[in-house]
Amino acid sequence: MFVHVPAMRGTIGSRIYYACLMPMSALPSLFKFTDWAGFTPEDREQRILNEKRVPELKDYILENDQDFIFSSITASYKSTPIYEPVPNGNGLEGTIGTLKLKLGDELIINDGQHRCAGIAAALKENPALGEQTISVLLFPYENKDRVQQMFSDLNRFVQKTSKSLDILYDKRDKISAATLTAIEQIPVFEALTDKDSVSLKTKSPKLFTLAALYDANRALLKGREEADILGNVALLTTFWKVVATHMPDWHTVFTHHKEASELRAEKIVSHSTVLRALGELGQELMKADGWQARLADLETIDWSKKNPEWENVCIVANSVVSNRQARAATKAFIKRKLKMDLTDSETRSLEVAGPYIPE
């Protein structure tokens, strides 16, 4: 029994290959999912399947069944398929036709095994997805060395996009949408946020990254992730405008009285650890009336990297750290400066950081 798929025949390098459209329903029966866990790295034809990624891909498909997208799967065939070209009069004779793949002749995945596994898992919950198609590039299987080289070539030049750019382009994420809209309404954020990079270069004229503000806002909006976007925008805008009022260092850069690179070198006031801590603090603070007045004491904090109070809070060996422990200790430190009550765990986080320094 054969599966018939529309295909184009082409040449890349010295090899003939086929670009075809394959129904998703055919993927589980045509593609070979090899368990490489028992093989040495030298004997594998590609990486071991990461089972933890499959549910995430499955959910992406099921939750966006009218709007998901995947790049082409690349595979190798051991049994040469039957190619039937379609005659035409445009000078492309032989390049467009039908490819006949025999069921049982499994295809070896070179690139896209997680996509295939995610699709197979999604099909079990929504078989109707099987009518949709995905593009597949098919190459002849030569030997293990060749498929290992293909895997290396296909992945060598892949560069993950920055988190900031992912946030900027993700139209489905409500926190992302709220963050981007709120930034436009807060002058210091609009002027000084880098929406491309996940970390700022030494001479960057910006103070914040979109990724850092997003993480801070996710903490601030905890429990409101699926709430109305405009309502979240209003909350974010209100909170950060009050914070900005009490961050004179931000305004020295905004008003061009100081270079962003100079401030970042001297102080932690715009660091992602501080922003995240402020977001977590805001989520707690905004539950009470009169929270705006509490934030006035932000102006009393010495944000200088040379301030010994930051040692082992969020500065270790003269470097600012951004792990969970540092964020918790930074939040606790700021709460103490704002004369807020600390929880037992927050008190312990500061005890771990070092001795209490009197006000």
Phi, psi and omega per residue, in radians:
M1 nan 2.390 -3.077
F2 -2.025 2.630 2.955
V3 -1.797 2.195 -3.133
H4 -1.763 2.164 -3.129
V5 -2.293 2.457 3.050
P6 -1.141 2.452 -3.050
A7 -2.640 2.794 2.992
M8 -2.114 2.425 3.112
R9 -1.800 2.314 3.140
G10 -2.504 -3.126 3.138
T11 -2.251 2.321 3.026
I12 -2.329 2.167 -2.995
G13 1.125 -2.193 3.141
S14 -1.842 0.180 -3.008
R15 -2.038 2.481 3.007
I16 -1.491 2.399 3.091
Y17 -2.432 2.969 -3.126
Y18 -2.183 2.354 3.010
A19 -1.894 2.012 -3.041
C20 -2.289 2.859 3.044
L21 -1.858 2.100 -3.022
M22 -2.064 2.318 3.072
P23 -1.106 2.418 -3.104
M24 -1.085 -0.483 3.136
S25 -1.094 -0.386 -3.096
A26 -1.487 -0.270 -3.032
L27 -1.060 -0.832 -3.103
P28 -1.053 -0.562 -3.093
S29 -1.551 -0.418 -3.087
L30 -1.623 -0.560 -3.033
F31 -1.676 2.476 -3.099
K32 -1.681 2.084 3.080
F33 -1.756 1.729 -3.094
T34 -1.526 2.326 3.052
D35 -1.469 1.751 -3.055
W36 -1.491 0.024 -3.043
A37 -1.049 -0.545 -3.102
G38 -1.542 0.059 -3.112
F39 -1.804 2.650 3.003
T40 -1.277 2.738 3.118
P41 -0.937 -0.627 -3.125
E42 -1.156 -0.509 -3.073
D43 -1.625 -0.176 3.139
R44 -1.339 2.660 3.067
E45 -1.689 -0.189 2.988
Q46 -2.951 -2.980 -3.061
R47 -1.229 2.825 3.065
I48 -1.269 2.416 3.123
L49 -1.115 2.237 3.086
N50 -1.562 1.765 -3.044
E51 -1.059 -0.469 -3.107
K52 -1.191 -0.390 -3.135
R53 -1.385 -0.401 -3.015
V54 -1.117 -0.844 3.122
P55 -1.039 -0.624 3.121
E56 -1.110 -0.765 3.113
L57 -1.185 -0.694 3.105
K58 -1.050 -0.816 -3.129
D59 -1.122 -0.662 3.105
Y60 -1.019 -0.757 -3.134
I61 -1.176 -0.859 -3.061
L62 -1.162 -0.635 -3.115
E63 -1.374 -0.312 -3.123
N64 -2.274 0.808 -2.992
D65 -1.137 -0.240 3.073
Q66 -1.856 0.053 -2.980
D67 -2.562 0.241 -3.134
F68 -1.486 2.857 -3.118
I69 -2.625 2.493 3.084
F70 -2.362 2.619 2.990
S71 -1.363 2.980 -3.062
S72 -1.121 2.560 2.975
I73 -1.554 2.433 3.096
T74 -1.959 2.289 -3.099
A75 -2.524 2.895 3.116
S76 -2.105 2.497 3.121
Y77 -1.912 2.442 3.098
K78 -1.637 -0.621 3.069
S79 -1.725 2.096 -3.067
T80 -1.034 2.161 3.139
P81 -1.270 2.856 3.096
I82 -1.613 2.161 -3.128
Y83 -1.959 2.184 -3.137
E84 -2.028 1.767 -3.113
P85 -1.205 2.640 3.095
V86 -1.765 2.097 3.117
P87 -1.108 2.475 3.054
N88 -2.658 2.955 -3.040
G89 -1.906 0.414 -3.101
N90 -1.896 0.299 3.101
G91 1.445 0.152 -3.121
L92 -1.961 0.493 -3.118
E93 -0.929 2.260 3.063
G94 1.615 -0.219 -3.093
T95 -1.614 -0.308 3.124
I96 -2.114 2.332 -3.115
G97 -3.051 -2.660 -3.136
T98 -2.158 2.351 3.117
L99 -1.855 2.265 -3.138
K100 -1.873 1.982 -3.125
L101 -1.894 2.238 -3.096
K102 -1.419 2.222 3.064
L103 -1.098 2.356 -3.084
G104 1.827 -0.422 3.057
D105 -1.554 1.534 -3.010
E106 -1.196 2.573 3.121
L107 -1.699 2.412 -3.124
I108 -1.568 2.097 -3.102
I109 -1.326 2.186 3.048
N110 -1.653 -0.659 -3.132
D111 -2.627 2.140 3.122
G112 2.057 0.336 -3.098
Q113 -1.127 -0.589 3.123
H114 -1.243 -0.642 3.056
R115 -1.068 -0.801 3.139
C116 -1.079 -0.753 -3.132
A117 -1.162 -0.677 3.102
G118 -1.129 -0.720 3.106
I119 -1.126 -0.776 3.135
A120 -1.048 -0.706 3.128
A121 -1.188 -0.674 3.141
A122 -1.174 -0.631 -3.142
L123 -1.092 -0.553 3.134
K124 -1.139 -0.542 -3.123
E125 -1.639 -0.451 3.136
N126 -2.458 1.428 -3.096
P127 -1.017 -0.398 -3.129
A128 -1.084 -0.377 3.106
L129 -1.110 -0.366 -3.112
G130 -1.075 -0.347 3.127
E131 -1.352 -0.286 3.122
Q132 -1.399 2.837 -3.058
T133 -2.107 2.725 3.064
I134 -2.353 2.549 -3.133
S135 -1.396 2.439 -3.105
V136 -2.334 2.311 3.041
L137 -1.775 2.187 -3.085
L138 -2.008 2.219 3.114
F139 -2.101 2.717 3.085
P140 -1.214 2.418 3.060
Y141 -1.398 2.204 -3.112
E142 -1.885 -1.000 3.120
N143 -2.917 3.067 -3.094
K144 -1.082 -0.742 -3.137
D145 -1.039 -0.674 -3.121
R146 -1.182 -0.763 -3.124
V147 -1.227 -0.546 3.050
Q148 -1.148 -0.697 3.108
Q149 -1.146 -0.681 3.100
M150 -1.070 -0.781 3.129
F151 -1.054 -0.765 3.141
S152 -1.111 -0.793 -3.118
D153 -1.126 -0.686 -3.100
L154 -1.234 -0.456 -3.075
N155 -1.857 -0.219 -3.038
R156 -1.087 -0.703 -3.018
F157 -1.809 0.186 3.090
V158 -1.289 2.224 3.121
Q159 -2.125 2.106 3.123
K160 -1.126 2.346 3.076
T161 -1.179 2.700 -3.133
S162 -1.210 2.702 3.115
K163 -1.062 -0.666 3.137
S164 -1.069 -0.756 -3.128
L165 -1.199 -0.643 3.068
D166 -1.040 -0.751 3.140
I167 -1.146 -0.755 -3.108
L168 -1.068 -0.657 -3.037
Y169 -1.652 -0.156 -3.080
D170 -1.460 1.872 -3.101
K171 -1.550 -0.088 -3.115
R172 -1.604 -0.474 -3.050
D173 -1.371 2.036 -3.091
K174 -1.200 -0.570 3.094
I175 -1.166 -0.695 3.087
S176 -1.062 -0.819 -3.131
A177 -1.077 -0.760 3.139
A178 -1.146 -0.700 -3.141
T179 -1.098 -0.828 -3.105
L180 -1.104 -0.712 -3.141
T181 -1.207 -0.717 3.141
A182 -1.124 -0.687 3.129
I183 -0.986 -0.684 -3.130
E184 -1.141 -0.354 -3.077
Q185 -1.763 -0.022 3.138
I186 -2.064 1.777 -2.981
P187 -0.871 -0.764 -3.089
V188 -1.164 -0.605 3.087
F189 -1.278 -0.739 -3.117
E190 -1.058 -0.682 -3.086
A191 -1.437 -0.473 -2.929
L192 -2.122 0.362 3.113
T193 -1.859 2.223 3.044
D194 -1.522 2.055 -3.077
K195 -1.681 0.136 -3.083
D196 -1.952 -0.934 -3.014
S197 -1.539 2.673 3.087
V198 -1.575 -0.306 3.042
S199 -2.443 2.575 -3.045
L200 -1.535 2.380 3.054
K201 -1.237 2.784 -3.042
T202 -0.948 -0.707 -3.081
K203 -1.721 0.242 -3.135
S204 -1.077 2.416 3.105
P205 -1.447 0.118 -3.098
K206 -1.771 2.779 3.096
L207 -1.856 -0.510 -3.014
F208 -2.203 2.760 2.961
T209 -1.946 2.644 3.103
L210 -1.042 -0.665 -3.141
A211 -1.061 -0.722 -3.127
A212 -1.181 -0.729 3.122
L213 -1.178 -0.654 3.101
Y214 -1.063 -0.823 -3.138
D215 -1.091 -0.701 3.111
A216 -1.120 -0.714 -3.121
N217 -1.255 -0.588 3.066
R218 -1.092 -0.669 3.086
A219 -1.196 -0.727 -3.123
L220 -1.144 -0.602 -3.093
L221 -1.711 0.355 -3.133
K222 -0.964 2.226 -3.090
G223 1.578 -0.139 -3.134
R224 -2.094 0.379 -3.045
E225 -1.025 -0.587 -3.113
E226 -1.842 0.194 -3.134
A227 -1.267 2.968 3.124
D228 -0.966 2.276 -3.074
I229 -1.069 -0.782 -3.107
L230 -1.123 -0.623 3.073
G231 -1.126 -0.708 3.096
N232 -1.192 -0.635 3.088
V233 -1.055 -0.777 3.138
A234 -1.069 -0.725 3.140
L235 -1.147 -0.822 3.140
L236 -1.078 -0.790 -3.106
T237 -1.083 -0.776 -3.141
T238 -1.065 -0.828 -3.084
F239 -1.132 -0.894 -3.021
W240 -1.253 -0.466 3.058
K241 -1.169 -0.660 3.093
V242 -1.179 -0.785 3.110
V243 -1.013 -0.835 -3.106
A244 -1.037 -0.576 3.119
T245 -1.051 -0.523 -3.077
H246 -1.871 0.361 3.075
M247 -2.104 1.323 -3.103
P248 -1.036 -0.482 3.124
D249 -1.091 -0.685 3.107
W250 -1.041 -0.709 -3.047
H251 -1.303 -0.429 3.077
T252 -1.128 -0.578 3.082
V253 -1.382 -0.746 -3.134
F254 -1.021 -0.643 -3.126
T255 -1.625 0.172 3.062
H256 1.140 0.461 3.049
H257 -1.559 -0.158 3.103
K258 -2.666 2.556 3.103
E259 -1.344 2.480 3.133
A260 -1.032 -0.717 -3.119
S261 -1.102 -0.614 3.130
E262 -1.184 -0.775 3.131
L263 -1.129 -0.758 -3.127
R264 -1.107 -0.563 3.140
A265 -1.261 -0.500 -3.041
E266 -1.671 -0.588 -2.962
K267 -2.341 2.840 -3.129
I268 -1.789 0.175 -2.947
V269 -1.100 -0.330 3.112
S270 -2.050 0.178 -3.095
H271 -1.232 2.637 -3.104
S272 -1.038 -0.586 3.128
T273 -1.103 -0.726 3.130
V274 -1.205 -0.764 3.136
L275 -1.065 -0.788 3.129
R276 -1.094 -0.737 3.123
A277 -1.096 -0.699 3.107
L278 -1.137 -0.688 3.098
G279 -1.086 -0.783 3.127
E280 -1.141 -0.698 3.110
L281 -1.132 -0.731 -3.133
G282 -1.084 -0.659 3.132
Q283 -1.047 -0.622 3.124
E284 -1.435 -0.737 -3.025
L285 -1.171 -0.685 -3.012
M286 -1.276 -0.032 3.084
K287 -1.355 -0.292 -3.079
A288 -1.862 2.649 3.061
D289 -1.233 2.630 3.083
G290 1.275 0.330 -3.098
W291 -1.093 -0.503 -3.105
Q292 -1.033 -0.706 -3.111
A293 -1.124 -0.581 3.132
R294 -1.020 -0.643 -3.038
L295 -1.250 -0.205 3.133
A296 -1.043 -0.529 -3.119
D297 -1.277 -0.068 3.011
L298 -1.033 -0.494 -3.118
E299 -1.231 -0.279 -3.132
T300 -1.517 -0.141 -3.075
I301 -1.440 2.338 3.049
D302 -1.544 1.827 -3.068
W303 -1.506 0.079 -3.105
S304 -1.119 2.444 3.084
K305 -1.119 -0.376 -3.133
K306 -1.448 -0.157 3.121
N307 -1.152 2.018 -3.073
P308 -1.093 -0.294 3.128
E309 -1.126 -0.420 -3.113
W310 -1.416 -0.243 -3.096
E311 -1.061 2.206 -3.111
N312 1.184 0.105 2.954
V313 -1.603 -1.129 3.029
C314 -2.373 0.120 3.044
I315 -2.132 2.147 3.113
V316 -2.259 2.191 -3.135
A317 0.930 0.777 3.084
N318 1.188 0.226 3.112
S319 -2.142 2.457 3.105
V320 -1.360 2.288 -3.137
V321 -1.951 2.738 -3.042
S322 -2.283 0.442 3.118
N323 -1.360 3.073 -3.067
R324 -1.052 -0.723 -3.124
Q325 -1.088 -0.740 3.138
A326 -1.144 -0.694 3.133
R327 -1.145 -0.725 -3.141
A328 -1.124 -0.765 -3.136
A329 -1.175 -0.653 3.123
T330 -1.153 -0.751 3.085
K331 -1.048 -0.799 -3.137
A332 -1.098 -0.697 3.133
F333 -1.078 -0.808 -3.132
I334 -1.147 -0.724 3.112
K335 -1.027 -0.720 3.138
R336 -1.116 -0.688 3.121
K337 -1.179 -0.499 3.125
L338 -1.549 0.133 3.110
K339 1.056 0.681 3.083
M340 -1.727 2.650 3.095
D341 -1.218 2.419 3.120
L342 -1.769 2.533 3.016
T343 -1.311 2.939 3.130
D344 -1.061 -0.718 -3.121
S345 -1.172 -0.619 3.114
E346 -1.204 -0.673 3.079
T347 -1.088 -0.737 3.123
R348 -1.130 -0.630 -3.124
S349 -1.107 -0.584 3.097
L350 -1.377 -0.549 3.078
E351 -1.148 -0.648 3.085
V352 -1.155 -0.636 -3.114
A353 -1.154 -0.580 -3.126
G354 2.691 3.136 -3.113
P355 -1.148 2.611 3.114
Y356 -1.202 2.278 3.110
I357 -1.797 2.042 -3.082
P358 -0.999 2.629 3.094
E359 -1.131 nan nan
